[in-house]
Amino acid sequence: MTGNIRDFLLAADELPSPRGAALQLIELARDPEVRIDAVVRVIRSDPALSGFVLRAASAARFGRTERSLDLQQAVIRLGMNIVRAHAVALSLVTNRPKVTSKRFDYNAFWTSSLLNAAVMETLAHHRGDLPGAEAFTLGLLSEIGTLAFATGAPATYDLTLERAARGTDPVETVEIATFGFDRHELSAVLLADWGLPTSLADVVYWQCDPEGGGFEPDSRSYRLACGLQLATKLADTCLTAQPDPDSVATIYLRAAILDLTPEETRKLAMDALAELPMWTDLVRLPKPTITALPSSWVD
């Protein structure tokens, strides 16, 4: 399938791509001897990125109650891989590509991605055995292949979404029938191309089928994949007018695997939803509309 993806990437007229500070950080990360002050200097050149990194390094992910204003400390706390991932994500949000797809909602896509990230962050904080910074990054970028389809092949992707809406197959199945690969495989290839760890790309690839990835049941990758499926279904459920019983069932199934009770799962959802407006405001997205609170779910 990778060959088909490479053909798609080469042929696409428009694709999401990191720019500015994000591109500089990708280049810096290729140097194993890079100094932290060089990284901080690049981050400081972009006020939005500075705020994003400082917020990412604070509070829930590290059990802190105050917000640090020390960028160097924030970079040390997060690590270069995660700083780079946040820079990529922020660059993609703020440097809006030309989206001509009629069925793809750019603002809704990033609102959902930010809620995914907030759920993953909250889950990591709740469990205590998941890497919070990596979890947040996975949630934020796990569906980036959807944006690539919508920008790289808008007309074809509109037809794909129309076929999926008319039929009963999951949209991923229709994507494979159309392109030869789905959004998750495309997401994983893009993340690897941008220099993110292959371990994170693997989790993104297997997010719809954590058991199919061959991860050890007690491994971090398996827990992250389970959490990512939970987060994606939760975001879809809270941001759509009518909760899908199958999605709710998947949320509770993955939550049980992660040792969460239904009550704990609903609290996790509410905690993440409380964080969402702060993130959307930070990247200047419209105020999110939550249409299905966890209390309205069917167990």
C-alpha positions as MATLAB code, in Angstrom:
seq = 'MTGNIRDFLLAADELPSPRGAALQLIELARDPEVRIDAVVRVIRSDPALSGFVLRAASAARFGRTERSLDLQQAVIRLGMNIVRAHAVALSLVTNRPKVTSKRFDYNAFWTSSLLNAAVMETLAHHRGDLPGAEAFTLGLLSEIGTLAFATGAPATYDLTLERAARGTDPVETVEIATFGFDRHELSAVLLADWGLPTSLADVVYWQCDPEGGGFEPDSRSYRLACGLQLATKLADTCLTAQPDPDSVATIYLRAAILDLTPEETRKLAMDALAELPMWTDLVRLPKPTITALPSSWVD';
ca = [
       0.000    0.000    0.000;
       2.882    2.377    0.692;
       3.625    2.633   -3.018;
       0.079    3.804   -3.671;
       0.405    6.374   -0.912;
       3.652    7.709   -2.368;
       1.967    8.049   -5.754;
      -0.885    9.927   -4.109;
       1.474   12.266   -2.232;
       3.425   13.039   -5.402;
       0.313   13.626   -7.506;
      -1.663   15.710   -5.017;
      -1.830   19.421   -5.818;
      -2.374   20.525   -2.221;
      -1.355   18.707    0.953;
      -1.051   19.708    4.601;
       2.591   20.585    5.230;
       4.491   22.131    8.148;
       5.772   25.659    7.621;
       7.732   28.343    9.409;
       8.937   27.421   12.885;
       7.638   23.864   12.520;
       9.789   23.297    9.441;
      12.819   24.730   11.241;
      12.240   22.405   14.198;
      11.977   19.386   11.905;
      15.384   20.313   10.469;
      16.894   20.897   13.917;
      15.594   17.538   15.164;
      17.680   15.760   12.527;
      20.834   16.951   14.294;
      21.568   14.689   17.289;
      23.834   17.401   18.709;
      21.273   20.195   18.539;
      21.408   22.549   21.519;
      18.280   23.320   23.478;
      18.872   27.053   23.214;
      18.635   26.751   19.407;
      15.263   25.015   19.771;
      14.008   27.637   22.224;
      15.129   30.421   19.906;
      12.978   29.013   17.081;
       9.963   28.578   19.369;
      10.288   32.155   20.661;
      10.126   33.421   17.079;
       6.496   32.280   16.928;
       4.305   33.686   19.762;
       1.467   31.250   19.051;
       3.844   28.288   19.210;
       5.370   29.610   22.427;
       1.946   29.689   24.071;
       1.070   26.265   22.717;
       4.273   24.658   24.028;
       3.979   26.333   27.437;
       0.376   25.190   27.778;
       1.275   21.684   26.643;
       3.974   21.416   29.302;
       1.742   22.527   32.155;
      -0.937   21.201   34.443;
      -2.592   17.883   33.657;
       0.192   16.113   31.853;
       2.682   16.606   34.662;
       0.507   17.041   37.723;
       1.399   20.730   37.976;
      -0.910   23.317   39.463;
       0.846   26.402   38.082;
       1.708   27.546   34.569;
       5.432   27.869   33.929;
       6.628   30.684   31.666;
      10.058   29.120   31.145;
      10.253   27.889   27.555;
      13.505   26.029   28.098;
      11.978   24.125   30.995;
       8.912   23.387   28.869;
      11.067   21.972   26.059;
      13.002   19.789   28.498;
       9.748   18.618   30.044;
       8.153   17.671   26.729;
      11.178   16.425   24.792;
      12.156   17.303   21.252;
       9.848   14.776   19.569;
       6.756   16.172   21.263;
       7.753   19.823   20.795;
       8.201   19.109   17.099;
       4.826   17.373   16.935;
       3.085   20.329   18.576;
       4.812   22.724   16.195;
       3.643   20.648   13.234;
       0.071   20.547   14.540;
      -0.100   24.269   15.235;
       1.416   25.049   11.844;
      -1.219   22.925   10.126;
      -4.065   24.579   12.044;
      -2.966   28.178   11.564;
      -1.651   27.940    7.983;
      -4.997   27.000    6.542;
      -4.610   25.231    3.199;
      -6.853   25.796    0.221;
      -9.722   23.398    0.899;
     -12.109   23.000   -2.028;
     -13.824   19.844   -0.772;
     -17.540   20.504   -0.378;
     -18.078   17.801    2.249;
     -15.053   18.500    4.465;
     -15.456   20.996    7.336;
     -11.999   22.366    8.214;
     -13.004   23.966   11.532;
     -14.963   20.901   12.614;
     -11.989   18.687   11.749;
      -9.609   20.589   14.028;
     -12.188   20.971   16.788;
     -12.619   17.199   16.795;
      -8.833   16.689   16.706;
      -8.367   19.012   19.694;
     -11.053   17.144   21.619;
      -9.302   13.861   20.743;
      -6.120   15.337   22.165;
      -7.840   16.580   25.322;
      -9.405   13.150   25.915;
      -6.052   11.426   25.454;
      -4.387   13.893   27.821;
      -7.109   13.428   30.435;
      -6.922    9.648   30.072;
      -3.151    9.698   30.611;
      -3.582   11.856   33.708;
      -6.329    9.584   35.042;
      -4.404    6.349   34.546;
      -0.960    7.572   35.474;
       0.833    4.948   33.361;
       0.531    6.555   29.928;
       2.875    9.232   28.566;
       0.696   12.332   28.617;
       2.618   14.368   26.049;
       2.648   11.499   23.551;
      -1.025   10.812   24.211;
      -1.956   14.427   23.483;
       0.084   14.414   20.274;
      -1.541   11.189   19.078;
      -5.002   12.606   19.617;
      -4.146   15.822   17.829;
      -2.642   14.290   14.682;
      -4.276   10.863   14.475;
      -6.749   11.853   11.733;
      -4.434   14.067    9.666;
      -4.890   11.687    6.731;
      -8.462   12.964    6.428;
      -7.150   16.483    5.871;
      -4.681   15.121    3.316;
      -7.493   13.436    1.371;
      -9.626   16.587    1.480;
      -6.828   18.875    0.307;
      -4.942   16.515   -1.995;
      -7.899   14.986   -3.858;
     -10.975   17.040   -2.931;
     -13.302   15.976   -5.756;
     -12.517   12.281   -5.392;
     -12.803   12.497   -1.624;
     -16.202   14.186   -1.856;
     -17.410   11.234   -3.923;
     -15.885    8.845   -1.377;
     -17.717   10.517    1.509;
     -20.964   10.516   -0.485;
     -20.635    6.763   -1.133;
     -19.908    6.148    2.541;
     -22.946    8.194    3.582;
     -25.213    6.205    1.235;
     -23.915    2.773    2.232;
     -23.385    0.754    5.389;
     -19.616    0.210    5.207;
     -17.289    2.241    7.443;
     -15.767    5.238    5.684;
     -12.332    3.622    5.971;
     -13.525    0.697    3.851;
     -14.764    3.062    1.144;
     -11.460    4.984    1.275;
      -9.543    1.768    0.641;
     -11.821    0.908   -2.268;
     -11.205    4.363   -3.760;
      -7.546    5.068   -3.002;
      -6.057    1.712   -2.022;
      -5.453    2.891    1.563;
      -7.426    4.628    4.305;
      -6.993    7.765    6.410;
      -5.133    5.914    9.162;
      -2.449    4.507    6.875;
      -2.083    7.912    5.220;
      -1.851    9.579    8.641;
       0.881    7.168    9.742;
       2.939    7.805    6.580;
       2.641   11.580    6.967;
       3.688   11.472   10.635;
       6.699    9.324    9.778;
       7.621   11.727    6.953;
       7.508   14.622    9.389;
       9.956   12.834   11.652;
       7.680   11.660   14.451;
       8.691    8.404   16.144;
       7.620    5.277   14.258;
       6.139    3.936   17.495;
       3.558    6.742   17.402;
       2.903    6.222   13.690;
       2.237    2.521   14.390;
      -0.340    3.407   17.040;
      -2.093    5.758   14.588;
      -2.112    3.037   11.915;
      -3.759    0.482   14.225;
      -6.113    2.807   16.097;
      -9.260    1.152   14.658;
      -7.977   -2.351   15.459;
      -5.586   -2.277   18.452;
      -5.602   -6.085   18.655;
      -4.547   -6.347   15.003;
      -1.332   -4.439   15.613;
       0.362   -7.328   17.383;
       1.038   -5.172   20.471;
       1.623   -6.935   23.774;
      -1.536   -6.624   25.927;
       0.325   -4.774   28.670;
       2.406   -2.615   26.330;
       2.262    1.164   26.174;
       1.502    1.030   22.442;
      -1.542   -1.196   22.983;
      -2.907    1.064   25.729;
      -2.334    4.130   23.553;
      -4.108    2.498   20.598;
      -7.055    1.570   22.811;
      -7.128    5.088   24.224;
      -6.984    6.596   20.753;
      -9.991    4.602   19.575;
     -11.846    5.619   22.721;
     -10.934    9.283   22.187;
     -11.937    9.338   18.523;
     -15.305    7.710   19.187;
     -15.900    9.999   22.163;
     -15.170   13.124   20.106;
     -17.437   11.904   17.304;
     -20.197   11.201   19.827;
     -20.011   14.563   21.589;
     -19.820   16.615   18.395;
     -22.672   14.979   16.476;
     -26.366   15.665   16.954;
     -27.355   12.082   17.724;
     -25.078    9.695   19.671;
     -24.408    6.485   17.736;
     -25.072    3.445   19.975;
     -22.253    1.495   18.312;
     -19.779    4.305   18.994;
     -20.932    4.553   22.607;
     -20.516    0.778   22.974;
     -16.956    1.036   21.606;
     -16.189    3.847   24.073;
     -17.278    1.721   27.019;
     -15.507   -1.381   25.678;
     -12.166    0.415   25.314;
     -12.697    2.133   28.647;
     -13.220   -1.253   30.330;
     -10.008   -2.571   28.753;
      -8.278    0.491   30.229;
      -9.834   -0.267   33.644;
     -12.311    2.617   33.575;
     -15.847    2.243   34.891;
     -18.739    3.859   32.963;
     -18.896    6.593   35.612;
     -15.156    7.258   35.303;
     -15.497    7.321   31.521;
     -18.210    9.947   31.645;
     -16.150   12.043   34.079;
     -13.132   11.725   31.761;
     -15.307   13.002   28.919;
     -16.568   15.969   30.927;
     -13.040   16.893   32.044;
     -11.837   16.827   28.428;
     -14.811   18.870   27.242;
     -14.012   21.486   29.881;
     -10.522   21.832   28.372;
     -11.683   22.079   24.767;
     -12.682   25.783   24.665;
      -9.243   26.793   25.928;
      -7.542   24.898   23.084;
      -9.894   26.139   20.363;
      -9.444   29.711   21.604;
      -5.661   29.278   21.560;
      -5.674   28.364   17.852;
      -8.510   30.801   17.022;
     -11.170   28.313   16.065;
     -14.878   29.083   16.587;
     -16.307   28.254   19.992;
     -17.172   24.526   19.917;
     -20.757   23.339   20.084;
     -21.230   20.204   22.158;
     -24.377   18.451   21.018;
     -24.310   15.250   23.077;
     -23.072   15.416   26.654;
     -21.987   12.111   28.243;
     -25.098   12.132   30.452;
     -27.169   11.614   27.294;
     -25.273    8.507   26.204;
     -26.906    5.099   26.301;
     -24.894    2.491   28.245;
];
